[in-house]
């Protein structure tokens, strides 16, 4: 099973290529859809990494992918600028999910 990355900048792609993870840069909706078609045809890709900025730019495309298929597993990763999430993201997520403040 392979890991593949779709990102919107060369820095993230280069860093992941150094670890052996192949990827593509997509900055428009058409480029993203074309790359997703490629990824979905390759049955060896089990994990798809997408940087958070790209996922926030095209939320409907990513949501459809997550809801329609169980493979590849879609994981949003921060890029070189860091995560766009608040420092209390995990605590807020747990509080919203089960109603318990940690």
DSSP file (Angstrom, degrees, kcal/mol; ACC not computed):
  #  RESIDUE AA STRUCTURE BP1 BP2  ACC     N-H-->O    O-->H-N    N-H-->O    O-->H-N    TCO  KAPPA ALPHA  PHI   PSI    X-CA   Y-CA   Z-CA
    1    1 A X              0   0    0      0, 0.0     2,-0.2     0, 0.0    44,-0.2   0.000 360.0 360.0 360.0 133.3    0.0    0.0    0.0
    2    2 A X  E     -a   45   0A   0     42,-3.5    44,-2.5    19,-0.0    45,-1.7  -0.659 360.0-135.8-106.8 159.9    1.4    3.4   -1.0
    3    3 A X  E     -a   47   0A   0     -2,-0.2    19,-0.7    43,-0.2     2,-0.3  -0.930  22.7-173.3-110.8 138.6    1.0    6.9    0.3
    4    4 A X  E     -ab  48  22A   0     43,-2.4    45,-3.3    -2,-0.4     2,-0.4  -0.970   8.5-149.7-132.7 147.6    0.4    9.8   -2.1
    5    5 A X  E     -ab  49  23A   0     17,-1.8    19,-2.3    -2,-0.3     2,-0.5  -0.956   9.7-169.7-124.2 136.2    0.3   13.5   -1.5
    6    6 A X  E     +ab  50  24A   0     43,-3.1    45,-1.3    -2,-0.4     2,-0.3  -0.991  27.0 157.9-118.1 122.1   -1.6   16.3   -3.2
    7    7 A X  E     - b   0  25A   0     17,-2.3    19,-2.8    -2,-0.5     3,-0.0  -0.833  46.2-127.9-137.7 174.8   -0.4   19.8   -2.1
    8    8 A X  S    S+     0   0    0     -2,-0.3     2,-0.3    17,-0.2    17,-0.1   0.299  85.4  49.9-110.7   9.1   -0.4   23.3   -3.3
    9    9 A X  S  > S-     0   0    0      1,-0.1     4,-1.4    17,-0.0     5,-0.1  -0.987  72.9-126.6-146.9 157.2    3.3   24.2   -3.0
   10   10 A X  H  > S+     0   0    0     -2,-0.3     4,-2.9     1,-0.2     5,-0.2   0.772 102.9  65.6 -74.3 -26.1    6.6   22.8   -4.0
   11   11 A X  H  > S+     0   0    0      2,-0.2     4,-2.4     1,-0.2    -1,-0.2   0.939 105.1  42.6 -63.2 -46.9    8.1   22.9   -0.5
   12   12 A X  H  > S+     0   0    0      2,-0.2     4,-2.2     1,-0.2     5,-0.2   0.922 115.8  49.5 -64.6 -43.7    5.6   20.3    0.9
   13   13 A X  H  X S+     0   0    0     -4,-1.4     4,-2.3     1,-0.2    -2,-0.2   0.919 111.9  48.2 -62.5 -43.8    6.0   18.1   -2.1
   14   14 A X  H  X S+     0   0    0     -4,-2.9     4,-1.8     2,-0.2    -1,-0.2   0.921 110.7  51.1 -63.9 -44.3    9.8   18.2   -2.0
   15   15 A X  H  X S+     0   0    0     -4,-2.4     4,-0.6    -5,-0.2    -1,-0.2   0.905 113.5  44.3 -60.2 -42.3    9.9   17.4    1.7
   16   16 A X  H ><>S+     0   0    0     -4,-2.2     5,-2.5     1,-0.2     3,-0.7   0.841 108.0  58.0 -73.2 -32.2    7.6   14.4    1.3
   17   17 A X  H ><5S+     0   0    0     -4,-2.3     3,-1.2     1,-0.2    -1,-0.2   0.859  99.7  59.6 -63.6 -33.3    9.5   13.2   -1.8
   18   18 A X  H 3<5S+     0   0    0     -4,-1.8    -1,-0.2     1,-0.3    -2,-0.2   0.765 105.6  48.8 -65.1 -24.1   12.7   13.1    0.4
   19   19 A X  T <<5S-     0   0    0     -3,-0.7    -1,-0.3    -4,-0.6    -2,-0.2   0.444 127.1-100.1 -93.4  -1.0   10.8   10.6    2.6
   20   20 A X  T < 5S+     0   0    0     -3,-1.2     2,-0.6    -4,-0.3    -3,-0.2   0.541  80.3 132.3  97.4   7.8    9.8    8.5   -0.4
   21   21 A X      < -     0   0    0     -5,-2.5    -1,-0.3    -6,-0.1    -2,-0.2  -0.842  46.8-144.9 -97.5 120.9    6.2    9.8   -0.7
   22   22 A X  E     +b    4   0A   0    -19,-0.7   -17,-1.8    -2,-0.6     2,-0.3  -0.417  29.4 159.8 -79.5 158.6    5.3   10.7   -4.3
   23   23 A X  E     -b    5   0A   0    -19,-0.2     2,-0.3    -2,-0.1   -17,-0.2  -0.982  30.9-127.9-167.8 176.7    3.0   13.6   -4.9
   24   24 A X  E     -b    6   0A   0    -19,-2.3   -17,-2.3    -2,-0.3     2,-0.5  -0.967  20.4-126.4-137.4 149.3    1.5   16.2   -7.2
   25   25 A X  E     +b    7   0A   0     -2,-0.3     2,-0.4   -19,-0.2   -17,-0.2  -0.874  29.4 178.1 -97.4 128.2    1.0   20.0   -7.0
   26   26 A X        +     0   0    0    -19,-2.8     3,-0.0    -2,-0.5    -2,-0.0  -0.991  15.8 161.4-132.2 124.6   -2.6   21.1   -7.6
   27   27 A X        +     0   0    0     -2,-0.4     2,-0.3   -19,-0.0    -1,-0.1   0.528  62.8  52.7-119.0 -11.4   -3.6   24.7   -7.4
   28   28 A X  S  > S-     0   0    0      1,-0.1     4,-2.3    30,-0.0     5,-0.2  -0.808  85.4-112.1-120.7 165.5   -6.9   24.8   -9.3
   29   29 A X  H  > S+     0   0    0     -2,-0.3     4,-2.6     1,-0.2     5,-0.2   0.890 118.1  51.8 -62.2 -40.1  -10.0   22.8   -9.1
   30   30 A X  H  > S+     0   0    0      2,-0.2     4,-2.4     1,-0.2    -1,-0.2   0.916 109.6  48.8 -64.4 -42.9   -9.4   21.2  -12.4
   31   31 A X  H  > S+     0   0    0      2,-0.2     4,-2.2     1,-0.2    -1,-0.2   0.902 112.2  49.7 -62.8 -40.2   -5.8   20.1  -11.4
   32   32 A X  H  X S+     0   0    0     -4,-2.3     4,-2.6     2,-0.2    -2,-0.2   0.929 112.0  46.7 -64.9 -45.4   -7.2   18.7   -8.2
   33   33 A X  H  X S+     0   0    0     -4,-2.6     4,-2.2     2,-0.2    -2,-0.2   0.894 112.2  50.9 -65.1 -39.6   -9.9   16.7   -9.9
   34   34 A X  H  X S+     0   0    0     -4,-2.4     4,-1.7     2,-0.2    -1,-0.2   0.912 112.7  46.0 -63.0 -43.2   -7.5   15.4  -12.5
   35   35 A X  H  X S+     0   0    0     -4,-2.2     4,-2.6     2,-0.2    -2,-0.2   0.895 110.7  52.8 -67.9 -40.1   -5.1   14.3   -9.8
   36   36 A X  H  X S+     0   0    0     -4,-2.6     4,-2.8     1,-0.2     5,-0.2   0.885 106.1  54.0 -63.3 -37.9   -7.9   12.7   -7.8
   37   37 A X  H  X S+     0   0    0     -4,-2.2     4,-1.4     2,-0.2    -1,-0.2   0.919 110.2  47.5 -59.6 -43.2   -8.9   10.7  -10.8
   38   38 A X  H  X S+     0   0    0     -4,-1.7     4,-1.2     2,-0.2     3,-0.2   0.931 113.4  47.7 -61.5 -46.4   -5.4    9.4  -11.1
   39   39 A X  H  < S+     0   0    0     -4,-2.6     3,-0.5     1,-0.2     6,-0.3   0.908 110.4  51.0 -63.9 -43.2   -5.2    8.5   -7.4
   40   40 A X  H  < S+     0   0    0     -4,-2.8    -1,-0.2     1,-0.2    -2,-0.2   0.765 107.6  53.7 -69.6 -24.9   -8.6    6.8   -7.4
   41   41 A X  H  < S+     0   0    0     -4,-1.4     2,-1.0    -3,-0.2    -1,-0.2   0.770  92.5  80.4 -77.3 -26.2   -7.6    4.6  -10.4
   42   42 A X    ><  -     0   0    0     -4,-1.2     3,-1.3    -3,-0.5    -1,-0.1  -0.724  62.3-169.5 -85.8 104.3   -4.4    3.4   -8.7
   43   43 A X  T 3  S+     0   0    0     -2,-1.0    -1,-0.2     1,-0.3    -3,-0.0   0.592  79.5  68.5 -72.0 -10.7   -5.6    0.6   -6.3
   44   44 A X  T 3  S+     0   0    0    -43,-0.1   -42,-3.5    -3,-0.0     2,-0.7   0.673  76.7  93.7 -81.0 -17.1   -2.1    0.6   -4.6
   45   45 A X  E <   +a    2   0A   0     -3,-1.3   -42,-0.2    -6,-0.3     3,-0.1  -0.677  42.0 162.6 -81.9 116.3   -2.7    4.0   -3.0
   46   46 A X  E     +     0   0A   0    -44,-2.5    27,-2.8    -2,-0.7     2,-0.4   0.665  62.4  42.4-106.0 -23.1   -4.1    3.5    0.5
   47   47 A X  E     -ac   3  73A   0    -45,-1.7   -43,-2.4    25,-0.3     2,-0.6  -0.993  62.7-164.6-130.7 129.5   -3.4    6.9    2.1
   48   48 A X  E     -ac   4  74A   0     25,-3.2    27,-2.8    -2,-0.4     2,-0.5  -0.956   8.0-157.8-115.4 117.1   -3.9   10.2    0.5
   49   49 A X  E     +ac   5  75A   0    -45,-3.3   -43,-3.1    -2,-0.6     2,-0.4  -0.810  13.2 178.4 -94.0 130.4   -2.2   13.2    2.1
   50   50 A X  E     -ac   6  76A   0     25,-2.6    27,-2.1    -2,-0.5   -43,-0.2  -0.998  30.2-119.0-131.2 129.4   -3.7   16.6    1.3
   51   51 A X  E  >  - c   0  77A   0    -45,-1.3     4,-2.1    -2,-0.4     3,-0.4  -0.381  25.2-118.3 -70.5 150.6   -2.4   19.8    2.9
   52   52 A X  H  > S+     0   0    0     25,-2.6     4,-2.3     1,-0.2     5,-0.2   0.834 110.5  56.1 -58.4 -39.0   -4.9   21.8    5.0
   53   53 A X  H  > S+     0   0    0     24,-0.2     4,-1.5     1,-0.2    -1,-0.2   0.912 109.9  45.4 -62.6 -42.6   -4.8   24.9    2.9
   54   54 A X  H  > S+     0   0    0     -3,-0.4     4,-1.8     2,-0.2    -1,-0.2   0.897 112.0  52.0 -67.1 -40.5   -5.7   22.9   -0.3
   55   55 A X  H  < S+     0   0    0     -4,-2.1     7,-0.2     1,-0.2    -2,-0.2   0.867 110.8  47.9 -64.2 -36.0   -8.5   21.1    1.6
   56   56 A X  H >< S+     0   0    0     -4,-2.3     3,-0.6    -5,-0.2    -1,-0.2   0.781 108.6  55.1 -74.7 -26.8   -9.9   24.4    2.8
   57   57 A X  H 3< S+     0   0    0     -4,-1.5    -2,-0.2     1,-0.3    -1,-0.2   0.861 122.8  25.6 -72.5 -36.0   -9.8   25.9   -0.7
   58   58 A X  T 3X S+     0   0    0     -4,-1.8     4,-1.7     1,-0.1    -1,-0.3  -0.541  73.1 155.7-125.9  65.1  -11.8   23.0   -2.1
   59   59 A X  H <> S+     0   0    0     -3,-0.6     4,-2.6     1,-0.2     5,-0.2   0.837  71.2  54.0 -65.9 -33.6  -13.9   21.6    0.8
   60   60 A X  H  > S+     0   0    0      2,-0.2     4,-2.3     1,-0.2    -1,-0.2   0.902 108.0  49.5 -69.4 -38.6  -16.7   20.1   -1.3
   61   61 A X  H  > S+     0   0    0      2,-0.2     4,-1.7     1,-0.2    -1,-0.2   0.928 115.2  43.8 -63.9 -44.2  -14.4   18.1   -3.4
   62   62 A X  H  X S+     0   0    0     -4,-1.7     4,-2.4    -7,-0.2    -2,-0.2   0.902 112.8  51.7 -68.9 -41.3  -12.6   16.7   -0.4
   63   63 A X  H  X S+     0   0    0     -4,-2.6     4,-2.3     1,-0.2     5,-0.2   0.910 109.1  50.6 -62.3 -42.4  -15.8   16.1    1.5
   64   64 A X  H  X S+     0   0    0     -4,-2.3     4,-2.3     1,-0.2    -1,-0.2   0.902 110.7  49.8 -61.5 -41.1  -17.3   14.1   -1.4
   65   65 A X  H  X S+     0   0    0     -4,-1.7     4,-1.4     1,-0.2    -2,-0.2   0.920 111.7  47.7 -63.8 -44.5  -14.1   12.0   -1.6
   66   66 A X  H  < S+     0   0    0     -4,-2.4    -2,-0.2     1,-0.2    -1,-0.2   0.869 117.6  42.0 -65.7 -36.6  -14.2   11.2    2.2
   67   67 A X  H  < S+     0   0    0     -4,-2.3    -2,-0.2    -5,-0.2    -1,-0.2   0.812 114.8  48.3 -81.0 -30.8  -17.9   10.3    2.1
   68   68 A X  H  < S+     0   0    0     -4,-2.3     2,-0.3    -5,-0.2    -2,-0.2   0.740 114.5  33.4 -85.1 -23.4  -18.0    8.3   -1.1
   69   69 A X     <  -     0   0    0     -4,-1.4     3,-0.1    -5,-0.2    -1,-0.1  -0.955  49.0-157.6-137.2 149.8  -15.0    6.0   -0.6
   70   70 A X  S    S+     0   0    0     -2,-0.3     2,-0.4     1,-0.3    -1,-0.1   0.638  74.3  84.4 -98.2 -17.4  -13.3    4.3    2.3
   71   71 A X  S    S+     0   0    0      1,-0.1    -1,-0.3     2,-0.1     2,-0.1  -0.999  75.7  38.5-130.8 137.2  -10.0    4.0    0.4
   72   72 A X  S    S-     0   0    0    -26,-0.4     2,-0.4    -2,-0.4   -25,-0.3   0.530  87.6-133.2 -76.6 154.1   -7.8    5.8    0.1
   73   73 A X  E     -c   47   0A   0    -27,-2.8   -25,-3.2    -2,-0.1     2,-0.6  -0.639  20.8-139.5 -72.1 124.9   -7.9    7.2    3.6
   74   74 A X  E     -c   48   0A   0     -2,-0.4     2,-0.5   -27,-0.2   -25,-0.2  -0.803  22.6-177.3 -95.8 122.9   -7.7   11.0    3.3
   75   75 A X  E     -c   49   0A   0    -27,-2.8   -25,-2.6    -2,-0.6     2,-0.5  -0.980  18.1-143.6-123.3 124.8   -5.5   12.8    5.8
   76   76 A X  E     -c   50   0A   0     -2,-0.5     2,-0.3   -27,-0.2   -25,-0.2  -0.757  23.4-172.3 -87.6 129.0   -5.2   16.5    6.0
   77   77 A X  E     -c   51   0A   0    -27,-2.1   -25,-2.6    -2,-0.5   -24,-0.2  -0.887  24.5-110.9-120.9 151.0   -1.6   17.6    6.9
   78   78 A X        -     0   0    0     -2,-0.3     5,-0.2   -27,-0.2     2,-0.1  -0.427  31.6-138.9 -72.9 155.7   -0.2   21.1    7.8
   79   79 A X  B >   -D   82   0B   0      3,-0.8     3,-2.0    -2,-0.1    -1,-0.1  -0.215  44.5 -67.9 -99.6-163.0    2.2   22.7    5.3
   80   80 A X  T 3  S+     0   0    0      1,-0.3     3,-0.1    -2,-0.1    -2,-0.1   0.684 131.0  59.7 -64.9 -18.1    5.4   24.6    5.9
   81   81 A X  T 3  S-     0   0    0      1,-0.3    -1,-0.3     0, 0.0     2,-0.1   0.464 112.5-117.5 -88.1  -1.4    3.5   27.5    7.5
   82   82 A X  B <   -D   79   0B   0     -3,-2.0    -3,-0.8     2,-0.0    -1,-0.3  -0.341  47.8 -34.6  94.5-178.5    2.0   25.2   10.2
   83   83 A X        -     0   0    0     -5,-0.2    -5,-0.1     1,-0.1    -6,-0.0  -0.518  38.3-145.7 -80.2 144.4   -1.5   24.1   11.0
   84   84 A X  S    S+     0   0    0     -2,-0.2     2,-0.2     2,-0.0    -1,-0.1   0.385  71.8 102.1 -86.0   3.1   -4.3   26.5   10.6
   85   85 A X  S    S-     0   0    0      1,-0.1    -2,-0.1     2,-0.0     2,-0.1  -0.480  80.5-102.3 -88.5 158.2   -6.0   25.0   13.6
   86   86 A X    >   -     0   0    0     -2,-0.2     3,-1.6     1,-0.1     4,-0.2  -0.361  32.5-111.4 -72.5 158.3   -6.1   26.4   17.1
   87   87 A X  T 3  S+     0   0    0      1,-0.3     3,-0.3     2,-0.1     4,-0.2   0.771 119.1  53.5 -62.0 -24.8   -3.8   25.0   19.7
   88   88 A X  T 3> S+     0   0    0      1,-0.2     4,-2.8     2,-0.1    -1,-0.3   0.042  72.1 122.5 -96.7  25.8   -6.8   23.5   21.6
   89   89 A X  H <> S+     0   0    0     -3,-1.6     4,-2.4     1,-0.2    -1,-0.2   0.905  74.1  45.8 -56.3 -47.7   -8.1   21.7   18.5
   90   90 A X  H  > S+     0   0    0     -3,-0.3     4,-2.4     2,-0.2    -1,-0.2   0.928 114.3  47.9 -65.5 -45.3   -8.1   18.2   20.0
   91   91 A X  H  > S+     0   0    0      1,-0.2     4,-2.5     2,-0.2    11,-0.2   0.913 113.4  48.1 -61.8 -42.9   -9.7   19.4   23.2
   92   92 A X  H  X S+     0   0    0     -4,-2.8     4,-2.5     2,-0.2    -1,-0.2   0.893 110.6  52.2 -63.7 -39.7  -12.4   21.3   21.3
   93   93 A X  H  X S+     0   0    0     -4,-2.4     4,-2.1    -5,-0.3    -2,-0.2   0.920 111.7  45.4 -63.4 -45.0  -13.0   18.2   19.1
   94   94 A X  H  X>S+     0   0    0     -4,-2.4     4,-2.9     2,-0.2     5,-0.6   0.920 112.5  51.4 -65.2 -43.9  -13.5   15.9   22.1
   95   95 A X  H  X5S+     0   0    0     -4,-2.5     4,-1.7     1,-0.2    -2,-0.2   0.917 113.3  44.8 -60.0 -43.4  -15.7   18.5   23.8
   96   96 A X  H  <5S+     0   0    0     -4,-2.5    -1,-0.2    -5,-0.2    -2,-0.2   0.859 116.6  46.9 -68.2 -34.7  -17.9   18.8   20.7
   97   97 A X  H  <5S+     0   0    0     -4,-2.1    -2,-0.2    -5,-0.2    -1,-0.2   0.921 133.5   9.3 -75.6 -45.1  -18.0   15.0   20.1
   98   98 A X  H  <5S-     0   0    0     -4,-2.9    -3,-0.2     2,-0.2    -2,-0.2   0.487  94.8-117.8-119.8  -4.4  -18.8   13.8   23.6
   99   99 A X  S  <<S+     0   0    0     -4,-1.7     2,-0.5    -5,-0.6    -4,-0.2   0.702  70.9 125.8  79.3  19.4  -19.6   16.9   25.6
  100  100 A X        -     0   0    0     -6,-0.5     2,-0.5     2,-0.0    -1,-0.2  -0.949  52.3-142.2-115.0 127.7  -16.8   16.6   28.1
  101  101 A X              0   0    0     -2,-0.5    -9,-0.1     1,-0.1   -10,-0.0  -0.768 360.0 360.0 -88.6 128.3  -14.4   19.4   28.7
  102  102 A X              0   0    0     -2,-0.5    -1,-0.1   -11,-0.2   -10,-0.1   0.427 360.0 360.0 -94.3 360.0  -10.8   18.2   29.3
